[in-house]
Amino acid sequence: MAKLTEKQEIVLLGLVAGKSRAECAKLAEVSESTIYNWLNDETFRKRLKEAQARVFDETTAQLHGLASLAIESLKRGLDGRAKAAEIRTAIAIFAQTTKLREMELVERIEKLERIFQTR
């Protein structure tokens, strides 16, 4: 795979970190139209998607790791030993874990649909 330039790497990291195209342009000292052109480049787009997938996977793993702590918080809540903020945090962790699982399932279903459409 072709290697990205240093400026492309800066933009890629900025985009993965959630920065806007304008912010990335300033960081890399390029124009926004240059970034737009890079986003239309197959190699750059592929590398960006790979980087975003790695971040998503790492975040998902961390969230799943927190699930066991959330369970313990809810157990403490059953006998009144957990604070309300702790219970709300545990509920938020489970909500996000559920959303991530739904996203994974949607992705798998879409992949299967693409496979069947090509047959």
N, C-alpha and C positions, 0 to 999 in steps of 0.2 A: 504494500500500500504506500502511496506517495506520502512523503513527510510534509507536515504543515510547517509554515514559516513561524518565526518567533511571534510575529504580530497576530497571525491566525491563532496560535496557541493562547495568547493573551485574551483574544476575543472569545475563543471557545470556553476558557475558564470563567470569564466574566458572565457569559450567557448561562453556563451551568449553575453559577452562583446566584442567578436571578437578576442580574443587572440588565438594564435596558440596552438597546442597540446604541443609543446616544452615549451612554456611560462607557460602553465597551469601546466605542470609537475614540473617545477621549483617552482612555487608558492605553490603547494601542497606537494612538496617533495616526488614525486612518479616518476616512470619511464614512458616513453611514451608508452611502451608496456602495462603497467597497465591501462593507459587511453584507449588504443585501446580495451583492454578486457572489460572495463566498457562500452564503446560504443557498444559493442556486447551484453550487458546485457539489457534485455527487460525493467526492472524497471528504470535503469539509462537513457536509451534512451527515454523512455516515459516522464520522468521528464524533460529531456533536451528539448524535443519538446514542452512540456507545457510552460516552461520558455521562449523559443524562441517565442512562439505564444503570450504570454503576452507582451513581448517587442514589437513585431510587432503591436499588437493591440494598445498599448499606442502610438507608433510612428504614426500610421495611424490616431488616434484621434487628435494628435497634428497637423499633416499636414492638416487635414480637418479644424481644427480651424483656421489655417493660411489662408485658402482660402478666407474668408471674407475680411481679410486685403489685400490680393492680388487683389481682385476686386476693393477695394478702391484705390489702387495704379494705377490700369489701368484706373479708372475713372479720376484720377488726370492727368494721361498721355494724356488723350483725349484733355485736354485744356492746356497742356504744363507745368503743375505745378509739375510733377513727374520727378525725375532725371532718367537718363538712367539705372543706377545700380538698382534703385527701380523697374523699369519696367522689367529688366532681372530677378530679384529675383521673381517677381510675375509670370513671365512666367515659371520659374523653378518650382515653387510651383505647378502650374497647371499641368506641365508635370509629376511631381512625383505623384500627386494625380491621374492622369489618369493611370499611370503605376500600382499603387496600386489597382485601380478599376479593371483593366484588370486581375491582378493576382487573385483577389477575384473571378472574373467571371470564369477564367480557373479552379480554385479550385472547384467551384460549378459544372461546366460541368464535370470534372473528377469524382466527387462524384456521379453524376447522371449516368455516364457511368458505373461505378462500380456496381451501383444498378441494372442497366438493364442487365449487364453481368451475374449477379448471378441468374437471373430469367430464 
